[in-house]
Amino acid sequence: MRRCLLIAVLMFLTACSQLPEIQAPPSPTVPEAAATPTQIEPTPIPASPTPSFFVEKLPDPNSAQWSLIVSGLEKPVDLQHAGDDRLFVVEQRGLIRVFEAGELLTEPFLDLRDFVDASGSEQGLLGLAFHPNYAENGLFFVNYTDARGNTVVARFSVSPDPNIADLNSLRVVIRFNQPYANHNGGGIVFGTDGNLYIATGDGGSSGDPAGNAQKLDSYLGKLLRIDVDAADPYASPPDNPFVDGTGLPEIWAYGLRNPWRFAFDTVTGDLYIADVGQSAWEEVNFQPAGTQGGINYGWNIREGAHTYVGGTTEGLTDPVAEYGHTLGVSVTGGPVVRDPSLPDWKGVYLYGDYGSGLIWGLLHDGQGNWQNEVLFDTDYQISSFGTDAAGQVYLIDYVGGAIYRLVPSP
């Protein structure tokens, strides 16, 4: 029954302003959307020295299920942990909530509603990352749109109360202009190398009218990489690809449209970037650990692996998976599963669609071979995924205001 209603649901969602952005552009020339997920043949990746990090095949989806753990949230968009048993939930309006011992605490960890512009469907408090040494230094970072609609990444410290942040400790790390209200990116993640990675959208509107994603003198349409420990507020790592002056020194990767959520495999260090598409294709990009920066993922020359405005494709890196808009409208990247209670899911990267509620599993064997299948068909508007300190996997339902955990089926 749900599958019969899918097209009607997608048409409704496309007409609404929701997060991430899902509006179609004015009639671009694009190929027909595929009826099934497309398996891209990527450039071969380096072989993993430890293939035991991955299962040999995608798991039986009936071996796990999504279990409700908390509801009553308002537009949740992110979930992180600080290395202990607590979960920190980001609400788009500007609050960070604490979930501890099965209870959602009334007092927020941080209240940024006076600093955040959350008036647009893709604006607000969008991302949270705890410093790898948070237990010692109490530092964490947030990504939000300010009163002028521009992107701010700021640093805070915790107060003597571990469940309350010190609002007066605010320190702006980096700020840059956003020409439109949509495509703000929002994800911030510490990599296994200790650097802070920041996902930025192409600046918004439709089709990247200014070509920001391909410009090396723009922060927009990029994955930035900075070292927040080497200088105050940060330094650009010396092995970033454009520190020689050929581009902005903070840029790590480019050619992205709206990389709403990205994640590192906590075991291998491999990087997965889910990039929200324009009108026809949603994509997942991959960068194996140890790869040098400077990768160009192709937007807006291409949408996914398909021509958009066109131009030279030399040097572009293909996505490792994509799907057409018959299956969804806005990709949401998740984590690589490393939950000890789910051994058959070891090494599986999860990603979903905000509009259709479908959830895929993507798996590589360390030799460049990929498996990609739909594992769950849900009713959730998936704004984000997350993990806790034990590696358990969570899903955020934006409209339902709820969080679910992936647990073994009884």
N, C-alpha and C positions, 0 to 999 in steps of 0.2 A: 504493500500500500504506500509506504514511504517513497519508494522509488518512483511510483506513478505521479507523486506530487512534486518531485524534485524540480522539474522545469518551472513550474509555477512559483515555487519558493525562490528560485534563483532570480526570476524576473522581478519579484518583489524586492529582494535584497539589493539588486542593482539599482533600483529606483530610490533606495534609501541612503542616507548618509550614515555609514557605520565605519567601524574600525576593524581591520585596515581598509584603505580606500578600494572601492570596487566599481566605480563608475566607468562606463565605456566611453571611449573618445569619439570624436566626430568622424566616423566612417573611414578609418585607415585601411590601406590595402594590406591584408594579412591572409595567410592560408586558412583553410577550413580547420576547425578544431577537431582533434582526434576523438574517437568514441571510447578509446581505452588509453590507459597510461602508456606513454611512449618510452621505450628503452633506448636511450642514446648510446651510441658507441663512442665512449670518450677516448681521449689520448691515454695510452697505457700509463698507469701510475706505478711508482716504485713498489716492489714486493715488500710486504710486511715481514720483518725477521721473526715475528712471533705470531703465526696464523692462529694459534690457540686463543687469541683475543676475540675470535669471531666464531659463531656457530656455522655449520656447513650449509644450512638452508633456513629460509624464513620459517618462523614458528607457526604452529597451528593457532589461529586467533582464538579458538575456543578454550585454549589453555590459560587465558587471562581475561579479566573483565575490569571495567571502570567502576570504582566504588566511591560514592559520595562521602566526602569528609567534612565539608563546611559549605554553608549557603548564607544568603543574606548580605552578600557583598554588592557594591555598586560599581559597575563597569570595571571589573578587574582585568588587568592587562599583563601582569608579570608576577612571577613567584621565584624567590631566591631563598637560600639558606646562608647562615653565617658560621657554619661549621659545627653547630650544635643541634639540638632537637627542635628548635623553633623553625617555623616558616614565616617569611615576610612577604606579604601580598601587596602589590601596587595597585591602587585604584586610580583610574585616569584623572579624576577630579583633583588629585594632588595629595592623597593620603597614602601612607604605608602602614598596613595593619599587621599585627603580630598574631599568629596562630600557635598556641602553646598548650601542651597537655590536653589536646582535644577541645580547646576553647579559643574562640576569637576574642581577643582582648578589646575592651571598650576604648581605652586610651590608645590613640595611634602612636606608632613609633616616630613618625615624622608627619607634620602637617604643613604642606607647601601651597595651600590653596590661595594664599595672598601673593604668591610668586608666579603661579602657573596660569597660563591661558589655556583653558580646556573647552573653549567655545566651539571649536571645530571638531568634526568627527575623528580627525587624526591628530589632534593637538592634546596637550595635557602632560601629565607625568607619565613617562613612557618606559623607563628602564631603570634598573637597580643592579649594582654590582658591589659586593663586599671585597675589600682588599684581601689578598691571600694571607696576610698576617693580621687579620682583623682581631684575633684573640689577643694580640699584643698591642696593636696600635689603635684599635677602635675606629678605623677609617672606612668609609663607604662612599659610593659615588652614585649620582642619579643623573638621568637625562630627561629634560623637560623643555616645553616651549614656554617662553617668558611672555610678559604682558604685551610685547610687540609681535609675538608669534615666531620669534627666532629661537634657534636651538641653543640650549645651555647644558653643558656637562659640568656639574658642581660636586665638590667634595664636602663631606660632613664628618663629624666625629660623634661617637656615642657619649651620653652623659653618664654620671655615676650610676644612674638607674639603667640597667642593661636593656630595658624595654622602652627607653625614651632616648631619642637623639637630641643633641645640642643644636638647636636651630641657629644660635648665634655663631656657630662654627663654620657657617657657609663660606666656601671659597670657590669662586668661579675658576674652573680649569680651562675651558675653552668655550667660546661663543661664536656663532656665525649666523649670517642672515638666511632667512627662508623667504623666497619671493612669493610663495603661495602657501595656503593653509594645509595642503595635503603633501604626502610623500616626505614625512619627517624622519623616516627610519625609526630609531628609538632604542634599539638594543645596545647594551654595553656589557662586555664580558672580559674578564681577565683570562688570557690564554695560559696554556701550560708553561709558556716562557716568562710569565710574570708581567707581561705588558698588558695595557688596557686597550681593547679594541672597541671602536665606536662605529656603528652602522648609520649611514646617512642616506636619505632618499635623494632623488634627482632635483628637488626643489619644487616639484608639484606641477599643477596644471595638467596637461595631457600630452603625451608624446615627447616630453623633455624639450620644450620649444627652444630653450637656450643652449641645448647640447651639453649641459653641465656634466653628465656622466662620463663623457669622453674628454673633458677638459682637465688637464693636470694642474691648472691654477685655481681650481674650485674644490671646496670641501664636499660638494654635493654629488650624490651618486657614487659614493665611495665606502670603503672600509678603511678607517683610520687606525693607526697603531702608535701609541705613545707610552713613554716610561714615566710613571708618576712618582717614582722614587729617586730618579737621577737628578731632578731639579724641581724647583717650586715655581709654577704649578706642574710643569712636566718638561721632558726633553724628548726629542725624536730619536729613537734608537739608531745607532750608526749603520745598521744593516737594513734600514728601510730603503726602498728602491730609488727614491728621488731626493735623497739628502744631498746629492751633488748639485742641486739647483735646477734640474731639468723639470721639476714639478714641486708641489708642496711637500715638505719633508715628512709630514704626518701621514701621507697616503701609503696604504699597504696594497690595496686592490681597487679597481675601478670598473666602470661599465656596468653599474648596478642601477636598477630603477627604484625599488623601495624594499631594501633588505630588512623587513620588519623583524625577523628573528633569525639568529644564527647561533651555532654552538660548536664547542670543541669536544671531541671524544676525550674524556678524562683519563683514559688509559693510554691511547696511542698519540694524542695530540692532533689528530686529523680535524680539519675544519669543514663544517657544512654550513652553507648559506642558502636560505630559502628566500627567493626574490619574487615579490609580488608582480604579476604581469600586467599588461596594458588591457587588451581586449580579447586576446585569444589564448595565450599560453602562460602557465605558471611553471616555475622552474626551481630546481635544486642544484646548486653548484658545490663543488668539492675541491679542497686543497689539502693534499696529504702533508703530514708533518714533515718538516725539513725543507719544504719547497720555498724558494726565494719569492719575495714579494714582487709586485708589478704586474700581476695577472689582470688581463682585461676580459671581463665576462660578457662584453658585447653590446649592452644597451646603449643607445637606441638604434645602433646599426641593425641589431637583431632583437627580436623578442623570443626568448628561449633560443632554440636553434634555427629560427625562421626569420627571413628578411622582414625588417620593419621599414626604416627609412632607406636602408641600403648603404652601400659603401664597401670599402675594402674589408675583407674578413681575415686578412692575414694577421696572425698573432692572437686571434680571439680564442678563448677557451670555451668549449662546449659545456652545457649543463650535463650532469650525469643522469638526470631524470626530469621529465616534464609531463604535464597533462593539460588537455584542452578544456575550454569552458563549457563543454557538455558535462563535465564532472565536478566543476566548482568554479569559483570566481576570485579567490584570494588565498594564496598559500600561507600557512603558518608553520614555521620550522619548529622542530622539537629537539630532544636530546638523543644521544646514543645510549641505549639501555645498558646499564651496568649494575642492575639490581641483583644481588646474590640469590634472592628468593625466586628469580625468574631465569634460571640457567639456560633455558631454550631460547631466550631472547638476547643472549649475550652478543653485543656488537651491532644490534639492529638499530638503525636510525629511524626515528618516527617523525612524520610530518603530516599535517592535516589541512583541511580547507575550511575557512571561516564560514563560507556560505552553505556548503552542502553537508558538512559534518563528517565527510569521509576522512579516514586516517590510513595512511600508507606505511608500510615497512620497506626500508631500503637497506640492502646488505651487500658488502663487497667482501671478497675472500683474501684480500691482500695481494692478489695477482692481477687486478684490473678488471675482474669480472663482477657484474652487478646483477642482483635480483631485486625486483620492485613490484609489490603487489598491494592492493587494497586489503587491509586487515580488519577494519571496523567501519560500520555504517551507523553513525550516531545522529542524534538530534541537537548536538551542541553547536553553538557559534564559537568556534575555537579561536580565542585571541592569543593564547600562548600555552606553552608547556613549561615544566620545571622539574627539578629534582631536589631531594633533601640530602642531608649529609651522609645517609646510608645508601644513596643511589636510587631510592625509590622514585618512580616517575609520576608526575602529576599533569593534569589537563585543566585548563581554565575555560569555563563557559562564560563568555562576556555578557550576553543578554540574560542568561539565567542567574548570573551572579554567584556561581558555585565553582567548587574545586573538586575534582575526582582523582583518585589514585589508582594506578594500574596494579592489580593484585592477582595472585594465582586463583584460577577458578576452583570452586569447591569440588 
